[in-house]
């Protein structure tokens, strides 16, 4: 969009009491942000759900002046701007009614046709939680997912560092503008994050830092992703808000269970207990439930190897498929007396070895 169009969009975004949902309604009715700001008050009041209080500040010219200042910051700091009607705007976020009309970006984000998941959780992550998080990212790496989080202490930064370690794209969603960074201790990770992805925010450089921003930020984390994973959470916490938002968007939610006596597992256990999340006990539960498939160029050559080393469990699966041809994952698990999550991991290893291949409908067969 042109600078002129961006100034009007910024000005509309800056108006108090006009959130993203109302702003989109106004733009869709009038045709553009500029048309909204130039429309007659009487005509705007005819729009369903738009009242006097909503548009009270709409005609204050100071919003255009503030927008010009913010545009200068955007240009001076090479910030990329995505307008909600543009092709560059994240596709999954487009389907969220309260997604921002403008999304600001730094780094090298490229949301190709690949899975996108959010990983969130407590800032006071335990050793076990961190180990599970790191193993999760490592195990999912062959599927080349984009890892989204909030760049905060604990679970967020653990997930994003693991993504960088395994050369995965990662996105940090910030609760402030690009004129600052929180927490300051994470400034040292910014270069790596921007090398392997980048940052999103819908906050301006002039927005006052406030803890309530984190709750607003969470809708971006949930909206970008097809699934949200909660590693650990106390009975209350921001990650549970993100899970609730994801549920409201009809996205999948996964939660790692823990002992009932662990304070940092209460939130996850409750999500599972009240059927707000899938129980995540093994990383391969995610591709199994989400029906992810490995890209063709990431699969091993289909040529059979003459001497492939299989462990005892893999030999059981091999012999079973040799006798029964292609079979459903659940049927294999039942007949081979293996938990589904364990079998899924074994089948992935066998696929990487060039022994089996997945078929549509969660079927598997020998190559």
N, C-alpha and C positions, 0 to 999 in steps of 0.2 A: 504494500500500500504506500501511497505517497505521504510525504511529511504532513501535508495539509489534512489528509484523511486520518492520519495517526493522531494529530493534535486534537481533532474532534472526538476520536475514540477515547483518548486519554482524558479529555475533559469530562466526557460522560461517565467514565469509570471513577472520576474524582468526586462526583456529586454525592453528598451524604444521603442516606435513605434509599439510594438506588443501587441495589445489589445486582449481581450478574443475571439473575433470572429476569428481573424487571427490565434491565438494560437490553437484553436480547429481545424481549417482547416489544419494547419501544423501537428498536432498530428494525425488527421484522415488519412492524407496522408502517414505519416512515420510510424505510429503504436504506438508511445509513445513519451513522452517529451524527453527521453534520445536519442531516434533515431533521433529526430529533431536536437538536439544539436551536434550530431555526423555525420549528413548527409552532403554531399558535397554541397557547395554553388551552383554549376551549376545545380544540381538536384533540389534544392529548388526553383531556379528561373524559373523552368519549371511549377511550380504550378500556376494555374490561380489566378491572383490578387496579387501575391507576387512579389515584385520588389526589386531592389538593396537597396533602402533606408529603406525598411521594415526590411530586415535582416542584415542591416549594423552592429548592435551591437550584433548580435546573437552569434558570435564566440569569444566574449570577455570573457576570463576565470574568470574575477572578479565576474560574475553573479553566478558562482558555489560557490565561496567563500562566497558571501553574503547569498546565499541559506543555506550554512552550519551554518552560524551564526543565521539565522532566525529559522532553525530547532532546534537549541539549545534553543532559546526562547520558541518555541512551546512545546518542551518536558519539560523544566523547569517550565512552567506555565500551564501544563496539558491542552493545547489547543487541541480540536478535529478538525481534518482536513477532509473535504469532497472533493473528486476529482470528477469532472463533469461526469465521466463515471462510478462511483461507485453507488451501490444501495442505499447507505446512503445519497447521494446528493438529496436535496429536489426535488420531482418529477415535480412540476409546474415550478421550475426554470430551469429544464433540457430543457424545451421547449422554452426557451428564447435564441435567437441566441447570445446575448451579455452577457449571464450569465457567471460569473467568472469560470476559470478552477479549482480554489481552493477556497473553502469557509471555513472560520475559525469560530469555535464555542466554547463558554463556556456555562456552565449550563446544564440543563437536558431537552433538546428539543427532543420531540418524535412526529413527524408528522404522526399520525395514520390516519385512514380513517375518517376524520372529516373536516368540512368546515374551511377554512382559509381566513380571511379578514384583509385588512390593513385599519387602521383608521389614517388619516392625517388631517392637517389643520394649521391654523395660530398659531404662538407662542404667539400672543396676544389675546388668546381666551376670549370671553366675558362670563359673568355669564350665559346667556342663552345658549351659545354654550357648556359650560362645563356641564350644566344640561342635555342638549340633549345627549351629549356624554355618560354621566354616565347612563342615562336611556336606551340608545341604548344597551350598554353592558349588563346591567341588564336584559333587555327584551330578548336579544338573548341568555342568559346564558343556558336555557334548551337545546339549540341546540349544546352546547359544542364547540363553535368555537374557533380557535386559533386567538388571536388578535396580529397583527403585526403593529409596528410603529417604529419611529426613535429615541425614548428616549430623544427627545428635549423638550424645554419648551412648555407650552401651551397645545395644543390638544394631542400631542404625550404622554406626561406623564400622562395626565388626563385619556386617554384610557387605558394605561397600569396599572395604579393604580386601575382603575375600574375592570380590568381583574383579578388582584390579589385578590381584595375584593370578587369577585364571583367565586374564585377558578378555573379560566380559564387559560389555557396555554397562555403565552404571549412572544413575541420575539422582542427584541430591535435590530434594524439594525444600526450599528455604522459607522460613517464617518472617522474612525481612527483605529489604531491597538489597541491591548489589553494591551499595556503598559501605557495607559492613559484613561481618561474618560472625556467626554464633554456632557453637562456642569458639572463642578465639584460639583455643588449643588445637582446633582442627584445621587451622589455616595451612598447616604444613601438608595437609592431604589434598588441598585444592588442585594443585597442578596435575596430580595423578588422576583425580576425578575428571578434570576437564580434558585430559588426554584420552581417557577411555569412555568419555561421555560428557557430562556437564551438569549444569544446575538449572532448575526452573523456579520461578517465583511469580506471583501476581501482585507483589507489594512494590510500591514506589520507593525511590531513594529517600523521600521525605517522610515516609511513614514512621511513626514513633514505634520503637521496639516495645512489644507488649506480649505477655504470656498467652493472651487470648489469640494471638496470631497463629499459634501452633495448632489450635483447633481448626482454624480456617485453612491452614496449610494442609491438614490431613485429607481434605477432600481432593486435593491434587494428587496426593500419593495413592489414594484409593481409585480415583478416576482414571489414572494413566494405565492401570494394570488390569489384566484379566483375572488375577487372583492375588489375594493378600494373605501373607503368612505371618502369624503371630508366634514368635519364639517363646517368650516368657512375658508374663504380665501379672502385676498384683491385682487385687480385687477391683481397683479403679486405676485408670491410666489412659493416656492419650492413644495408645495402641488399640485399646478397646473401642474408642471412638472411631478410629480408622476402620476397624472391623465392622462396626455398625454402618458406617457410610458405605463400605463396600457391599454389604448386604442390601442396602437401600438401592444401590445401582445394579442389583442382580448379578454381582460378581461372586466368584467362589472365594471362600475364606477357609484357611487351614490353621489349626492350632496345635502346638506341641504339648502333649499332656505331661503332667508331673505328679509327684506325690501330694496327697491331700494336706500334708503337714508343711509343704513348702510355700512360703508366702508369695514367692514370685511365680507360682504356678496356678494360683487361685483363679486369675482372670482367664487363662487358657482353659482350665478345667470347666469353668462355667460356660464358656463359649461352646464347648463340646456337649456339656450336659443339657444345655437348652437348645441344642441343634442349630446353633448359629455358625458352626464351623465343622469341617471335616477333621477327624482325628489324624494327626500327622505323626506317625511313629517311625517312618523311614522316608528318606528323600525321594525314593522312587514312587511313593504314593502320589506325588504331584503329577508327573507325566502320565501315570496310569489313569488318574481321575480326569485330568485335563485332555487326555487322548493326544498327547504330543507325539510327534514322529521325528526321527532324526532326518536331517536334510540329506538328500542323495549324495552330495559331495562330501558329506561327513561320515557316510557309511563306508565300511571297508569294501574292497573289491569283492564282487560276488563269486570270484573263483575260489573253490574250496582249497583249503590248505591240506596237505597230505598228513602233516603231523601237528595237530593242535593240542596243546595241553589243556585238559579239562580237569577241574577238581571233582571230588566225589559227587557232590550235588549236581554239578553240570552234566556229569555222565548219566545220572538218573534221568535228567530232563532229555538229554540227547537220545537215550534208548527209548524213552517213552514216545517222543515225536517220531522216531524211526518206525515204531510199530503202529502209531495211530495217525500219521500224517499231520495235517494242520489241525490245531485245537485252540479253543478259547483259553485265555489266561486263567480264568476261574476254574475251568475243568482240569487244566494241568495241575493247578495248585491242589485241588481235591484229590485227584488220582495219585499224585506224587507225594501227598501228605506234607505239603509245605505251606507256610503262611504266604498269603498273596504278596505282601510287601517284600518278603525275602525272595520269592520267585521272580518278581519284577526286576530286582537288582541282578539276579543271576542271568536272566534273559538278556538284559542290557549288556552284560559282560560277554555273553555268547554272541550277541549281535556284533559287538566290536571285534570279536575274534573271527568273524565271518562264518559262523556256524549256523545261526538262525537268522530269520528276518521277520519283522512284524508285518501284518496285513491289516487292512481296514476291519474295524469291528473287534479289535483287541484279540485277533487271531495270530498265532505264531506257527512257523513251519521251518523245517530244516532247509538249508541252502543246498 
